[in-house]
Amino acid sequence: MSAATAKPVWLEDLVIGAREALGSHTFTADEIKTFAAAYDPQPFHMDEEAAKASHFGGLCASGWQTVGIWMRLRIAAQKRINEELRAAGLPIPGFGPSPGFRELKWLKPVYAGDTISYDSTLLEARPTASRPGWGLVQHLNGGTNQNGQRVMEFIGIAFWERRPQG
């Protein structure tokens, strides 16, 4: 979306099946070790020799790190959309909070040097009676490595603002 074509995307405007590419990230050994030291201190995330001897066969990122990178890219994509809407003088629909996620799957290890491309595909968008003016959306979110292999995915749920009436 460019500022010239930016338009608010209310719940009613969403298209089931629409896929959004969020960007890519290349995992380095140093960042894998740094994240692991702080949040997931498993030997196969922190020590290259121990990782080689593990069932993974090499240094790999924490699953939480792969999901965290998805979230960082999701937030960056939404900020870009909001900036385009603001520059075009258009209203910015509300988004969030998330009541949670489900079906988190870590399908393949993410090794140092892997580049993961992240995406989000809309599965459902429906009004909610519990929060007037809002709806619930569900997205299938995930990442695919440079070999075309899906490495992780989950279904995210979030509130999304409906088009103002009147």
C-alpha positions in Angstrom: 0.0 0.0 0.0 1.3 3.4 -0.9 0.3 6.7 0.7 -1.5 7.5 -2.5 -3.7 4.3 -2.2 -3.7 4.0 1.5 -7.2 3.4 2.9 -8.5 2.4 6.3 -8.9 -1.4 6.7 -11.8 -1.9 9.0 -13.0 -5.4 10.0 -15.5 -5.2 7.2 -12.8 -4.6 4.6 -10.7 -7.6 5.4 -10.5 -10.4 2.9 -10.4 -14.0 4.0 -7.4 -15.8 2.6 -5.4 -12.6 2.1 -1.8 -13.2 2.7 0.6 -10.5 3.9 4.4 -10.9 3.6 6.0 -9.4 6.8 9.6 -9.6 5.9 12.6 -11.8 6.4 15.3 -12.3 9.0 18.7 -14.1 8.8 19.6 -15.8 12.1 23.2 -15.4 13.2 25.1 -17.6 15.6 25.8 -14.6 17.9 22.1 -13.5 18.2 21.0 -17.1 18.7 23.4 -17.5 21.6 22.5 -14.1 23.1 18.8 -14.8 23.0 19.3 -18.3 24.5 21.5 -16.9 27.3 18.7 -14.6 28.3 15.6 -16.7 27.7 16.2 -20.3 26.7 19.6 -21.6 27.9 19.6 -25.0 26.2 23.0 -26.4 25.1 21.9 -26.6 21.4 21.1 -22.9 21.5 24.3 -21.8 23.3 27.2 -24.0 22.4 28.1 -25.0 18.8 29.9 -28.2 19.9 27.1 -29.3 22.2 24.6 -28.5 19.4 26.6 -30.7 16.9 26.3 -33.6 19.4 22.6 -33.0 19.9 19.7 -34.4 17.9 19.6 -31.1 16.0 23.2 -31.6 14.7 24.0 -27.9 14.8 23.4 -24.6 16.6 19.7 -23.6 16.2 17.5 -20.8 17.4 15.0 -21.1 20.2 11.5 -21.6 19.0 10.6 -18.6 21.1 13.1 -16.5 19.2 11.6 -17.5 15.9 8.2 -16.5 17.1 9.6 -13.2 18.6 11.0 -12.2 15.3 7.6 -12.8 13.7 6.1 -10.5 16.2 8.7 -7.8 15.6 8.1 -7.9 11.9 4.3 -7.9 12.4 4.5 -4.8 14.5 6.8 -3.1 12.0 4.4 -3.9 9.1 1.5 -2.4 11.1 3.5 0.7 11.9 4.2 1.2 8.2 0.5 0.9 7.3 -0.4 3.3 10.0 2.2 5.8 8.8 0.8 5.6 5.3 -2.7 6.2 6.5 -1.6 9.1 8.7 0.3 10.7 5.7 -2.8 10.3 3.6 -4.9 12.0 6.3 -7.0 8.9 6.8 -8.2 7.4 10.1 -6.3 4.5 11.6 -8.5 1.5 12.6 -7.8 0.0 16.0 -6.1 -3.3 16.3 -5.6 -5.5 19.4 -5.3 -6.6 22.1 -4.9 -10.3 21.4 -6.8 -12.7 23.6 -4.2 -15.3 22.7 -3.0 -17.8 20.2 -3.4 -21.5 19.5 -1.8 -24.4 17.6 1.8 -23.2 17.9 4.0 -25.6 15.9 7.8 -25.5 15.6 8.1 -27.7 12.5 11.8 -27.5 11.6 14.8 -26.2 13.5 16.1 -22.8 12.5 19.9 -23.0 12.2 22.5 -20.2 12.3 22.6 -18.8 8.8 19.0 -19.6 7.9 16.8 -16.8 6.5 13.2 -17.1 7.5 10.5 -15.3 5.5 7.5 -14.5 7.7 3.8 -14.2 6.7 0.3 -13.9 8.0 -2.9 -15.2 6.2 -6.4 -14.1 7.3 -8.5 -17.1 8.3 -11.6 -15.5 9.9 -13.0 -12.0 10.6 -16.3 -11.7 12.5 -18.1 -9.2 14.6 -18.1 -9.8 18.4 -21.1 -9.1 20.7 -18.9 -8.7 23.8 -17.1 -5.5 22.5 -19.5 -3.3 20.4 -17.6 -1.7 17.5 -15.0 -4.5 17.4 -14.6 -7.9 15.8 -12.3 -10.8 16.2 -9.8 -11.9 13.5 -7.8 -15.1 13.3 -4.6 -15.3 11.2 -2.4 -18.3 10.3 1.0 -16.9 11.0 4.3 -18.5 10.1 7.8 -18.6 8.7 9.5 -20.4 5.8 13.2 -21.0 5.4 15.3 -20.4 2.4 14.7 -24.0 1.2 10.9 -23.4 1.1 10.3 -25.4 4.3 7.8 -24.2 6.9 9.7 -23.8 10.2 6.9 -22.5 12.5 3.3 -21.5 12.5 0.5 -20.6 14.9 -3.0 -19.2 14.8 -3.2 -15.7 16.3 -6.3 -14.1 17.5 -6.9 -10.3 17.9 -9.5 -7.7 18.2 -10.0 -5.5 15.1 -12.1 -2.3 15.0 -15.2 -2.2 12.9 -16.1 0.6 10.5 -17.8 3.5 12.5 -21.5 3.7 11.9 -23.1 7.0 10.9 
